[in-house]
Amino acid sequence: MTDEVWDSIVESFADDSAAAFILAQVLCDFKDGIKKGSGSAVVKDLERGIEKLYPYTDDYRAALKLYQLSVAGKLKPKHDPTLIVKDL
């Protein structure tokens, strides 16, 4: 990752030193796991982290809104989320 990407990540921890420290510990654990040859376990941990972050994203809020519109019957058939995903 570039310095710009890391800078944008770490800036979000500017006001939370405890969270920054925890992230540093997690990164250290990942590094150690990779060095020990536990790459597949590290990948699973990263996938779990990605999944856990999802509720904090704008994508999650948009998907929830789309779901709510679908349940309420307020979507046109072409906007059906299951059809949109199939086309990807």
C-alpha positions, 0 to 999 in steps of 0.5 A: 500500500502507498503512503497515501493509503496508509495516511488516510487510514491512520488519520482516522485514529488521530483522536483515539490512541487506544484504537490506534494501538489496538490496530498496531497490535492486530497488524503485528499479529498478522505479520507474525502469522504470515512469518510463521506460515499461517497465511491461510489463517491470516486470510480468514482473519482479514476476511472476518475483519472486512465482514465486521467493518461492513455495517459501518459503511455507506454501502451497508446503509444503502443496501439496508435502504434498498432492502427496506424499499424491496420489502415495502414493494416500492422497487421496480422489477429492474431494481430488484437487488437479487437481479442486480447482483446476478448481473455482476 
